[in-house]
Amino acid sequence: MNGDDLRAAGAAVQELFTRVPDGAASVPTLGTDVVGVATHITSCLTWYATDLVAGAEEATAFQLVRQPDASLAEVLTQLRAATEVLARVVDAAAPAERGFHPWGSADASGFAGMGCAELLLHAGDVAEDQGLDWTPPSALTAATRARLFPWAPADADPWTALLWATGRGELPGHAPVSSWRWHCAPLSEWDGTRPR
């Protein structure tokens, strides 16, 4: 995965958030409001860019916090910028570059996949809780599923499989997922099992 995937995910998410009538609306799935979800995604993307550049060392000297009076429009501007920053960092990274993540030493494609997952999954949480019809682009969802959850069925609907892999939905013929994590290190390092 690469910067263009992040840009595509960002565009899809921006489109969804522009249809949300109230930034203060509750998103019970995540225990926050719509602005809080957009803020969370923004902070994740910002940290992923920082983590890839910082390398193996965990960069934890600063915290990213939402301004209490920030509007949804203001946060979406920040989210757009954070998406582009991560996309540029991913695209500029050398093939061997790795960055810290608690679930594995991620390469640039791993960070791109994680960024796409944050964007798509949390936008899906907002859509579900706000009763909005939204499905992300199928090819992008399939790429995210394949990069981060190679054990999830490739023959299932990509969005359904991604939701299932993250404990957000059911997949016929497969047991529900109650505990999950993704594989963000290079796929060549995946041992063929589902991490728990």
C-alpha positions in Angstrom: 0.0 0.0 0.0 1.1 3.6 -0.6 0.3 7.3 -0.4 -2.3 7.1 -3.1 -4.2 4.5 -1.1 -4.2 6.9 1.9 -5.4 9.7 -0.3 -8.2 7.6 -1.6 -9.2 6.5 1.9 -9.0 10.1 3.0 -11.3 11.3 0.2 -13.9 8.7 1.0 -13.9 9.6 4.7 -14.1 13.3 4.0 -17.2 12.6 1.8 -18.8 10.7 4.6 -18.1 13.3 7.3 -19.5 16.1 5.2 -22.9 14.2 5.4 -22.9 14.2 9.2 -25.3 16.9 10.3 -23.9 17.4 13.8 -20.3 17.1 14.9 -21.4 16.8 18.5 -23.5 13.7 17.7 -22.7 10.7 19.8 -20.7 7.8 18.4 -21.5 5.2 21.2 -19.3 2.5 19.5 -16.3 4.6 20.3 -17.5 6.5 23.4 -17.1 9.9 21.9 -18.7 12.3 19.4 -18.2 12.7 15.7 -15.6 15.4 16.2 -13.8 13.1 18.6 -13.7 10.3 16.1 -12.2 12.7 13.4 -9.7 13.9 16.0 -8.7 10.3 16.9 -8.1 9.4 13.2 -6.1 12.6 12.8 -3.9 11.9 15.8 -3.3 8.3 14.6 -2.2 9.4 11.1 0.1 12.1 12.6 1.6 9.5 14.9 2.1 7.0 12.1 4.0 9.6 10.1 6.2 10.4 13.1 6.7 6.8 14.0 7.9 5.8 10.5 10.4 8.8 10.5 11.6 8.1 14.1 12.5 4.5 13.2 12.8 1.8 15.9 12.6 4.2 18.8 9.1 4.9 20.2 8.4 8.6 20.0 6.3 9.5 23.0 7.5 12.9 24.2 4.4 14.8 23.1 0.6 14.3 23.2 -1.8 15.4 20.5 -5.0 16.8 21.9 -8.2 18.3 20.5 -9.0 21.9 21.2 -12.2 21.8 23.2 -14.0 24.2 20.9 -12.8 22.8 17.6 -15.6 22.4 15.0 -16.0 19.4 12.8 -15.0 21.5 9.8 -11.8 22.6 11.5 -10.9 19.0 12.5 -11.6 17.8 8.9 -9.1 20.3 7.7 -6.5 18.9 10.1 -7.5 15.4 9.1 -7.0 16.2 5.4 -3.5 17.6 6.2 -2.6 14.6 8.4 -3.6 12.2 5.6 -1.4 14.0 3.1 1.5 14.2 5.6 1.4 10.4 6.1 1.0 9.8 2.4 4.1 11.9 1.6 6.1 10.2 4.4 5.1 6.7 3.2 6.0 7.6 -0.4 9.4 9.0 0.5 10.4 6.1 2.8 13.1 3.7 1.6 12.0 0.1 1.1 14.0 -1.1 4.2 12.8 1.7 6.5 10.8 0.6 9.6 9.0 2.4 12.3 7.8 1.5 15.8 4.4 0.1 16.4 3.3 -1.9 19.4 2.1 -4.7 17.1 5.2 -5.0 15.0 8.0 -3.1 13.3 6.1 -1.7 10.4 7.4 -0.8 7.0 5.9 2.0 4.8 3.2 -0.2 3.4 2.3 -1.3 6.9 1.9 2.3 8.0 -0.1 3.0 4.8 -2.3 0.1 5.6 -2.8 1.1 9.3 -3.7 4.6 8.2 -6.3 3.3 5.7 -7.7 1.0 8.4 -8.0 3.9 10.9 -9.7 6.0 8.2 -12.1 3.4 6.9 -13.0 1.5 10.1 -13.7 4.6 12.2 -15.6 6.2 9.4 -17.6 3.0 9.3 -18.2 3.3 13.0 -19.6 6.9 12.5 -21.8 5.8 9.6 -23.2 2.9 11.6 -24.0 4.9 14.7 -25.4 7.8 12.6 -27.5 5.6 10.4 -25.7 6.8 7.2 -25.4 4.5 4.2 -21.6 4.3 3.5 -19.3 1.6 2.0 -15.7 2.4 1.2 -14.2 1.6 -2.2 -14.0 -2.1 -2.6 -10.5 -2.3 -4.1 -9.1 -0.1 -1.3 -10.8 -2.2 1.4 -9.5 -5.4 -0.2 -6.0 -4.0 -0.2 -6.3 -3.0 3.4 -7.6 -6.4 4.4 -4.9 -8.2 2.5 -2.1 -6.0 3.9 -3.0 -6.0 7.6 -5.2 -9.2 7.9 -3.8 -11.8 5.5 -5.6 -14.5 7.4 -9.1 -13.0 6.7 -10.9 -14.7 3.8 -9.9 -13.2 0.4 -13.0 -14.7 -1.2 -15.5 -12.7 1.0 -16.8 -9.2 0.4 -13.8 -7.0 1.3 -15.7 -4.6 3.6 -17.4 -7.5 5.4 -14.1 -9.3 5.8 -12.4 -6.2 7.2 -15.2 -5.5 9.6 -15.1 -9.2 10.7 -11.3 -9.2 11.2 -11.6 -6.2 13.6 -14.5 -7.6 15.6 -17.1 -5.3 14.0 -19.3 -7.8 12.2 -20.1 -11.4 11.3 -18.7 -13.4 8.5 -20.7 -16.5 7.5 -18.8 -19.7 8.2 -16.3 -18.0 10.5 -16.4 -17.6 14.3 -16.9 -14.1 15.6 -13.7 -12.2 16.4 -13.6 -10.9 20.0 -9.9 -10.0 20.2 -7.8 -8.8 17.3 -4.6 -7.2 16.0 -3.2 -6.6 12.6 0.1 -7.6 11.0 1.9 -4.3 10.2 5.5 -5.7 9.7 6.3 -6.7 6.1 4.1 -9.5 4.8 7.2 -11.6 4.2 7.5 -11.8 8.0 4.0 -13.1 8.6 4.2 -16.6 10.1 0.9 -17.8 8.6 -1.1 -17.6 11.9 -3.7 -15.1 13.2 -2.0 -13.0 15.9 -4.0 -12.8 19.2 
